[in-house]
Amino acid sequence: MSTSDSKVSRRRRWAKRLLITGGALGVLGLGFRFALHEFPGFGPAVADGVRAVVGPKPVAWAEDLVYGMEDFVKVQTRGDETPTTFWEEPSQEPVVVVTESGQRVVVDPLAGAPAKATVLHERVAGPNDGVWSVLRAPSDDKSVVMWRTQLHPDPKRPFTAVAVVAVDLTQAELRLVAGTDEPKSQQIPRSARPGSIPEEDHSELLAVFNGGFKAMHGNYGMKLGTDVFLPPRDIGCTVARKQDGSMAIRTFSTLKEQDAQISWYRQTPPCLIENGEPNPGLLHEFNKNWGAAVGGDTIIRRSAIGLSSDGKFLFYGLGESTTAQSIGRAMQAAGAHDAAQLDVNFIYPRFFLFEHGESGPSLGSPLIPDLKFNPAEYARTPAQRDFFYLKRKGSKKTARNG
């Protein structure tokens, strides 16, 4: 074999190896992406394992590099897409409710709803951005307590969308439950954390949604009655219910003198919005203080909780392809005067209505498509992670669950 033939042969072997390697990496990449979306805990476990071996700085550097490239490609290839929407045009038809005396009454669906949310960016807005519509389970024929809207808070990314729920706190209560595993605590025994909604509240359940970060991701505090699962951090944004029934979402340093009057609290990273002002850290679009995906991507599924300035409305936001900055914008546009980010990533943010049948409450309609769930979760099957639930006012209160 001549020298030139030998070189050609070597080139072909290397080309074949590169082709095989590229194909294998592609298959592994697709498999990794599938696992991230289908198996809860897979992504966090991988990230924690890599950090344990090489340390946080190399991982952070790799995440930044990968994220920058991925976002550039997304914006260039998807920047002219039709805005992502979670549901079609909302119904504004009158609704029928059954009063306490058993009468069927036709009511205005928007009576008592918040003011129309602000449309942020016309270029990426959907046709129904900011328009509230009734949110209730098919089996619910009582007074209207919740409404929903959707917003597009990112002018560069039409694929960024946030579904926002508004809850009338004059008719509903927010409760907090510790999961069987999270937040991890050396102080509270497993027997004191059943991870499920007390049975006496089952008949009045409206909805359930996710809590905050795992303990290892910031050690943000949580308290239920006299049980302190994790001590509060002064910098933590604190979702708190006071003994008089009022709610607050504030940095803990401004609430600590009222600690004795707080029935429960759950902390998160620093507030997205406080006293009507966005957190200055949100000026940097890709700030990772509010969490990122395993690959470093800050354009991820996020959730948030907020309060109106008068404390009448609670807001919950669930956003696809959002930064902390963009979900903060959406919460403020919806009417939140104070807001905290809750959990992030594909698996953990979730919001479901409860259906009521002969066998008791079960999870029904998800707020957005593609939320995986077991109908028995939260009410009959314990949850590993902490969560919030909403119930109508007037039913019996419990000592351990807010």
C-alpha positions in Angstrom: 0.0 0.0 0.0 1.4 3.4 -1.0 1.9 6.2 1.5 -1.0 8.2 0.0 -3.4 5.2 0.2 -2.3 4.7 3.8 -3.2 8.3 4.7 -6.6 8.0 3.0 -7.2 4.8 5.0 -6.3 6.4 8.3 -8.6 9.4 7.5 -11.5 7.0 6.8 -10.9 5.2 10.0 -10.8 8.4 12.0 -13.9 9.7 10.2 -15.7 6.4 11.0 -14.7 6.7 14.7 -15.8 10.3 14.9 -19.1 9.3 13.2 -19.7 6.5 15.7 -18.6 8.7 18.7 -20.9 11.5 17.5 -23.8 9.1 17.1 -23.2 7.6 20.5 -23.0 11.0 22.2 -26.2 12.0 20.4 -28.0 8.9 21.7 -26.7 9.5 25.2 -27.7 13.1 25.0 -31.2 12.2 24.0 -31.4 9.6 26.7 -30.1 12.0 29.3 -32.7 14.6 28.2 -35.5 12.0 28.4 -34.3 10.9 31.9 -34.3 14.5 33.1 -38.0 14.9 32.0 -39.3 11.5 32.9 -37.6 10.4 36.2 -37.9 12.7 39.2 -34.6 13.3 41.0 -32.4 12.1 38.1 -31.1 15.5 37.2 -30.4 16.8 40.7 -28.6 13.5 41.5 -26.3 13.8 38.5 -25.5 17.4 39.3 -24.8 16.7 43.0 -22.6 13.7 42.0 -20.5 15.7 39.5 -20.1 18.6 42.0 -18.9 16.1 44.6 -16.2 14.8 42.3 -14.8 18.0 40.6 -16.1 20.8 42.8 -18.6 23.5 42.1 -16.4 26.0 40.1 -15.7 23.7 37.1 -19.4 22.7 37.0 -20.5 26.4 37.1 -18.0 27.2 34.3 -19.3 24.4 32.2 -22.9 25.4 32.9 -22.3 29.0 31.8 -20.7 27.9 28.6 -23.4 25.4 27.7 -26.2 27.8 28.7 -24.8 30.6 26.6 -24.6 28.5 23.5 -28.0 26.9 24.0 -29.8 30.1 24.6 -28.2 31.8 21.5 -29.4 28.9 19.3 -32.9 29.0 20.8 -33.3 32.8 20.3 -32.0 32.6 16.8 -34.2 29.6 15.7 -37.3 30.2 17.8 -37.4 34.0 18.1 -40.1 34.4 15.5 -42.4 31.6 16.8 -46.1 32.1 17.6 -46.3 32.8 21.3 -46.7 29.7 23.5 -50.2 29.4 25.0 -51.4 27.0 27.6 -55.1 27.2 26.8 -57.5 28.7 24.2 -59.6 31.8 24.5 -61.0 31.9 28.0 -64.8 31.7 28.5 -66.5 34.8 29.8 -69.9 33.1 30.0 -71.9 33.5 33.2 -71.4 30.6 35.7 -73.8 28.8 37.9 -73.1 28.4 41.6 -75.0 26.7 44.4 -75.4 28.8 47.5 -75.3 27.5 51.1 -79.1 27.3 51.1 -79.0 25.0 48.0 -80.2 27.6 45.4 -78.6 27.7 42.0 -77.6 31.2 41.0 -76.1 32.6 37.8 -73.2 35.0 38.5 -70.7 37.1 36.6 -67.5 35.0 36.2 -65.3 38.0 36.8 -67.2 39.4 39.8 -64.5 39.7 42.5 -61.6 39.0 40.2 -58.4 41.1 40.1 -58.0 44.0 37.7 -56.8 42.9 34.2 -53.2 42.0 34.3 -50.7 44.2 32.4 -49.8 43.1 28.9 -46.0 43.3 29.0 -44.7 43.0 25.4 -47.2 43.3 22.5 -44.8 41.6 20.0 -44.8 38.3 22.0 -48.2 38.6 23.7 -50.9 36.1 23.1 -54.4 37.2 22.2 -55.7 36.7 25.8 -52.7 37.9 27.8 -53.9 39.5 31.0 -57.5 38.4 30.7 -58.8 36.6 33.8 -61.1 33.6 33.5 -62.7 31.3 36.1 -60.6 28.4 37.4 -62.4 25.7 39.2 -62.8 21.9 39.0 -65.8 20.5 37.1 -67.1 19.0 40.3 -67.0 22.4 42.1 -70.3 24.3 42.0 -69.7 26.6 44.9 -68.7 30.3 44.7 -65.9 31.3 42.4 -62.6 31.6 44.4 -59.9 31.4 41.7 -59.1 32.8 38.3 -56.3 32.3 35.8 -54.5 34.2 33.0 -51.3 33.8 31.0 -48.6 36.3 30.2 -45.5 36.5 28.0 -42.9 38.4 29.9 -39.8 38.0 27.7 -39.6 40.3 24.6 -36.9 38.0 23.0 -38.5 34.7 23.7 -42.1 34.0 22.5 -41.7 30.5 23.9 -41.5 31.9 27.4 -45.0 31.8 29.0 -46.3 32.1 32.5 -49.7 30.9 33.8 -50.9 32.9 36.8 -53.6 31.9 39.3 -55.3 34.5 41.5 -57.0 33.4 44.7 -59.5 35.4 46.7 -58.1 35.1 50.3 -61.4 36.4 51.7 -62.8 33.0 50.7 -59.9 30.7 50.7 -57.0 29.8 53.0 -53.4 28.8 52.2 -51.9 25.9 54.2 -48.3 24.5 54.3 -47.3 20.8 54.7 -43.9 19.4 55.3 -42.9 16.5 53.0 -41.8 13.1 54.4 -38.2 13.9 53.4 -37.9 17.6 52.6 -36.9 20.0 53.9 -34.5 17.7 55.7 -34.2 18.4 59.4 -32.2 17.0 62.3 -34.8 18.4 64.7 -38.1 17.0 63.6 -38.7 13.2 63.7 -40.2 11.3 60.7 -43.3 10.5 62.8 -44.1 14.3 62.9 -44.2 14.7 59.1 -46.9 12.6 57.5 -46.5 14.5 54.2 -50.3 14.5 53.4 -53.3 16.8 53.8 -55.3 16.2 57.1 -58.5 14.3 56.4 -60.6 16.9 58.1 -59.7 19.4 55.3 -60.5 17.0 52.4 -64.1 18.2 51.8 -63.0 21.8 51.3 -59.9 21.3 49.1 -59.5 23.5 46.1 -56.0 23.1 44.8 -52.4 22.1 45.6 -49.0 23.5 44.5 -45.3 22.9 45.1 -43.2 24.3 47.9 -39.6 25.5 47.8 -36.0 24.2 47.3 -34.5 21.2 48.9 -32.7 21.9 52.1 -29.3 21.3 50.5 -30.0 24.2 48.1 -29.6 27.1 50.4 -30.9 25.8 53.7 -33.8 28.1 53.6 -36.0 28.0 56.7 -39.3 26.4 57.4 -41.5 26.5 60.5 -44.9 24.9 61.2 -46.4 25.8 64.6 -43.7 25.1 67.1 -41.8 22.8 64.8 -38.8 24.6 63.3 -37.5 22.3 60.5 -34.8 24.7 59.4 -33.9 28.0 61.1 -34.7 31.1 59.2 -32.1 33.0 57.2 -32.2 36.8 57.3 -31.8 37.1 53.5 -34.5 34.5 52.8 -37.8 35.7 51.2 -40.3 34.4 53.7 -43.9 33.3 52.8 -45.6 33.6 56.2 -49.0 33.2 57.7 -49.6 35.1 61.0 -51.8 34.0 63.8 -54.4 36.6 62.9 -54.8 34.8 59.5 -53.0 37.5 57.4 -50.3 36.6 54.9 -46.9 38.2 54.3 -44.1 37.7 51.7 -41.1 39.7 52.9 -37.3 39.3 53.6 -37.1 37.7 57.0 -34.9 40.5 58.5 -38.0 42.7 58.3 -40.3 40.0 59.9 -38.0 38.6 62.6 -39.5 40.8 65.4 -42.9 39.3 64.6 -41.6 35.7 64.7 -43.7 34.8 67.8 -46.9 35.9 65.9 -46.1 33.7 62.8 -48.0 30.4 62.6 -45.9 29.1 59.8 -43.3 30.2 57.2 -41.5 28.8 54.2 -38.4 30.6 53.0 -37.1 30.9 49.4 -34.2 32.7 47.7 -34.3 36.5 48.0 -37.7 38.1 47.1 -38.4 38.6 43.4 -40.5 41.6 44.3 -40.7 43.5 47.6 -42.8 46.5 48.4 -43.7 46.8 44.8 -40.1 46.9 43.6 -38.2 44.2 41.6 -35.1 42.8 43.3 -32.0 44.7 41.9 -30.4 41.3 41.3 -32.9 40.7 38.5 -31.3 43.4 36.4 -28.9 40.6 35.4 -31.1 38.4 33.2 -29.2 35.2 33.8 -28.5 35.5 37.6 -28.3 32.0 39.0 -29.1 33.0 42.6 -32.6 31.8 41.9 -31.6 28.4 40.6 -30.7 26.8 37.3 -31.1 23.4 35.5 -28.5 20.7 35.6 -27.0 21.9 32.3 -26.7 25.4 33.7 -29.8 26.7 31.8 -31.6 29.5 33.6 -34.4 29.5 31.0 -36.3 26.8 32.8 -39.7 25.9 34.3 -40.1 28.0 37.4 -42.8 28.7 40.0 -43.6 31.7 42.2 -46.0 33.0 44.8 -47.2 36.5 45.4 -49.5 38.8 47.3 -51.5 41.9 46.2 -50.7 45.2 48.1 -54.0 44.9 50.1 -53.4 41.2 50.9 -56.7 40.2 49.3 -55.3 38.2 46.4 -52.7 35.4 46.5 -51.0 34.8 43.2 -49.3 31.6 42.0 -47.2 31.6 38.8 -45.9 28.6 36.8 -43.7 29.5 33.9 -42.2 27.6 31.0 -38.7 28.7 29.7 -38.4 31.5 32.2 -35.6 33.3 33.9 -36.1 34.6 37.5 -36.3 38.0 35.9 -39.1 37.1 33.5 -41.3 35.2 36.1 -40.8 38.2 38.4 -42.1 40.5 35.7 -45.1 38.3 35.1 -46.0 38.2 38.8 -45.8 42.0 39.1 -47.9 42.4 35.9 -50.5 40.1 37.4 -50.8 42.3 40.5 -48.3 41.0 43.0 -46.8 43.7 45.3 -44.5 41.1 46.9 -43.4 37.8 45.4 -41.1 34.9 46.1 -39.8 32.2 43.8 -40.7 28.7 44.7 -39.2 25.5 43.2 -37.7 25.2 39.7 -36.8 22.7 37.0 -39.0 20.4 34.9 -40.3 18.0 37.6 -41.0 20.1 40.7 -43.2 23.1 39.8 -46.8 21.9 39.7 -50.4 23.1 40.3 -53.5 20.9 40.3 -57.2 21.4 41.1 -58.9 18.8 43.3 -61.8 16.8 42.1 -64.3 15.5 44.7 -66.0 12.1 44.3 -67.3 9.2 46.4 -63.8 8.1 47.2 -62.7 11.5 48.4 -60.5 14.2 46.8 -58.1 13.4 43.9 -55.9 15.5 41.7 -57.7 16.6 38.5 -56.9 19.3 36.0 -53.3 20.6 35.9 -52.7 24.3 35.4 -50.6 23.7 32.3 -50.2 20.7 30.0 -47.7 17.9 30.6 -47.6 17.9 34.4 -47.2 14.3 35.4 -49.1 13.1 38.5 -50.8 10.4 40.5 -54.4 11.3 41.3 -54.0 10.1 44.9 -51.0 12.4 45.6 -51.1 14.8 48.6 -54.5 13.7 50.0 -54.1 9.9 50.1 -50.5 9.4 49.2 -47.8 11.2 51.1 -45.5 13.6 49.3 -41.7 13.6 49.8 -41.4 17.4 49.2 -43.1 20.2 51.1 -46.2 21.7 49.4 -49.0 24.3 49.8 -52.7 23.6 49.5 -55.8 25.8 49.2 -59.1 25.2 50.9 -62.3 27.1 51.3 -62.6 29.0 54.5 -64.8 27.7 57.3 -63.6 24.1 57.7 -61.9 22.7 60.8 -58.3 23.9 61.4 -55.5 21.6 62.3 -52.5 22.2 64.6 -49.6 20.7 62.6 -50.4 22.0 59.1 -50.6 25.8 59.2 
